[in-house]
Amino acid sequence: MIALTMLLANAAEPSVLALEFEQVGYLDQAGGECGLLDGVAVGDTGFQKLFGDCEIPYRQKPGLVAVGLGQMPTGIIRYQAVAVIFVEYSEHWRSAVIPILEQLGIKPDQVPEIKMSGYDLLVVVKQECPPRNVLAPARMGNPVIFIEVKDLPAPERAFYTVIPCGGDGE
């Protein structure tokens, strides 16, 4: 009975991995020529769901992830992926995901808690703004970033979050 209890306790232990990745592309869909692209695309089905018939300069291949950020300020404001985290079961955000964010140099209070369970992928994106003394016209766009993830596991769901600039002196 004790062994069974320990086995069940360990079954719920979260496995959280910070994955190696490289941002390989950025589209500033000013005006939203492809419509609103909001979500994370992984695999053929994910790409079809996010992009539909919209032509993009990237083709789906193993490890390629697209993150459509929805309607966001663009132009001189850019977006950069700063973390890709794979969560293999975690209802324990604080004990599982926050230590990984801290190891990556990301302040946990900048990333809202996301209800994750199963095999989930989280992409953390940082908004990069110009220095405060640079004046530039702001426009709304539909930015999409493309990242290649080394040894990408097969997630059941995928999420993204954006850390806005300006919160820490940028």
C-alpha positions in Angstrom: 0.0 0.0 0.0 2.8 2.4 0.8 4.6 1.6 -2.5 1.4 2.3 -4.4 0.9 5.6 -2.6 4.5 6.7 -3.5 3.9 5.6 -7.1 0.8 7.7 -7.4 2.5 10.7 -5.8 5.3 10.5 -8.3 2.9 10.1 -11.2 1.8 13.7 -10.7 5.3 15.1 -10.5 5.6 17.7 -13.1 8.3 17.5 -15.8 9.2 20.9 -17.1 11.9 21.4 -19.8 13.4 24.6 -21.2 13.9 23.7 -24.9 16.7 25.0 -27.1 15.3 27.1 -29.9 16.3 29.8 -32.5 14.0 32.5 -33.8 14.3 32.0 -37.6 11.7 34.5 -38.9 9.4 37.4 -38.2 6.4 38.7 -40.2 4.9 42.1 -39.5 1.5 41.5 -41.0 0.7 45.2 -41.1 -2.9 45.6 -42.1 -3.5 41.9 -41.4 -3.4 40.7 -45.1 -4.0 37.1 -43.7 -6.6 38.0 -41.2 -6.2 37.7 -37.5 -3.4 35.2 -36.7 -3.6 34.4 -33.1 -2.2 31.2 -31.6 0.6 28.8 -31.7 1.0 26.4 -34.7 2.9 23.1 -34.4 2.9 20.5 -37.1 0.9 20.3 -40.3 -2.5 20.5 -38.7 -1.5 23.5 -36.5 -0.1 25.4 -39.5 -3.3 24.7 -41.5 -5.4 25.9 -38.6 -3.5 29.1 -38.0 -2.7 30.1 -41.6 -5.4 28.4 -43.7 -4.8 29.4 -47.4 -2.6 32.4 -46.5 0.8 32.4 -48.2 3.7 32.6 -45.9 7.4 32.4 -46.7 7.9 29.4 -44.3 7.0 25.8 -44.8 6.1 23.5 -42.0 8.9 21.1 -41.1 9.8 19.2 -37.9 10.6 21.5 -35.0 9.2 24.7 -36.7 6.7 26.6 -34.5 4.8 29.6 -35.6 3.3 32.1 -33.0 0.6 34.4 -34.3 0.4 37.3 -31.7 -3.0 38.6 -32.8 -3.5 42.3 -33.2 -0.5 44.1 -31.6 1.5 47.3 -32.1 4.1 46.8 -34.8 6.4 48.9 -37.0 9.3 50.0 -34.8 8.1 47.6 -32.1 9.3 44.0 -32.6 8.8 40.7 -30.9 11.4 38.2 -29.8 10.9 34.7 -28.4 12.8 34.4 -25.1 11.7 31.0 -23.9 10.1 27.8 -25.1 9.0 25.5 -22.2 7.5 22.0 -22.5 5.4 20.9 -19.6 4.6 17.3 -19.1 1.7 17.5 -16.7 1.7 20.3 -14.3 -1.1 21.7 -12.2 1.6 23.1 -10.0 2.6 26.4 -11.8 4.5 27.8 -8.9 6.6 24.7 -8.1 7.2 23.6 -11.7 7.2 26.5 -14.2 8.4 29.4 -12.1 11.8 27.9 -11.3 12.4 27.4 -15.1 11.4 31.0 -15.8 13.8 32.2 -13.1 16.7 30.0 -14.5 16.1 31.7 -17.9 16.3 35.2 -16.3 12.6 35.9 -16.8 10.8 37.5 -13.9 7.9 35.2 -13.0 5.5 38.1 -12.3 5.9 39.1 -16.0 4.3 35.8 -17.1 0.7 35.2 -16.2 -0.2 31.8 -14.8 -1.6 29.5 -17.4 -3.7 26.4 -16.6 -1.6 23.7 -18.1 -2.1 20.0 -18.1 -1.1 17.1 -20.3 1.7 17.8 -22.7 1.8 21.5 -23.2 4.1 24.0 -24.9 4.6 27.5 -23.7 6.3 30.2 -25.8 7.3 33.3 -24.0 7.7 36.4 -26.3 9.1 39.7 -25.3 8.1 43.0 -26.9 11.1 45.0 -27.9 10.4 48.8 -28.0 12.7 51.6 -29.2 14.3 53.9 -26.7 11.9 56.4 -25.1 13.5 59.3 -27.0 12.8 57.8 -30.4 9.6 59.0 -31.9 8.0 56.7 -34.4 4.5 56.2 -35.8 2.6 53.4 -34.1 0.5 51.1 -36.1 -1.5 48.0 -35.4 -0.4 44.8 -37.1 -0.7 41.1 -36.9 2.9 39.9 -36.1 4.0 36.3 -36.4 7.3 34.8 -35.2 8.8 31.6 -36.4 11.1 29.5 -34.2 12.9 26.2 -34.7 12.9 24.1 -31.6 15.6 21.4 -31.1 14.1 18.0 -30.2 10.6 19.3 -30.1 8.3 16.9 -28.2 4.7 16.5 -29.5 2.5 18.9 -27.5 -1.2 18.3 -27.0 -1.8 22.1 -26.6 0.3 25.2 -27.1 0.2 28.6 -25.5 2.0 31.9 -25.8 2.4 34.9 -23.6 3.9 38.4 -24.3 6.0 40.3 -21.9 5.3 44.0 -22.7 8.2 46.5 -22.9 8.3 49.4 -20.6 7.7 47.5 -17.4 11.3 47.4 -16.3 12.9 50.5 -17.7 13.1 49.5 -21.3 
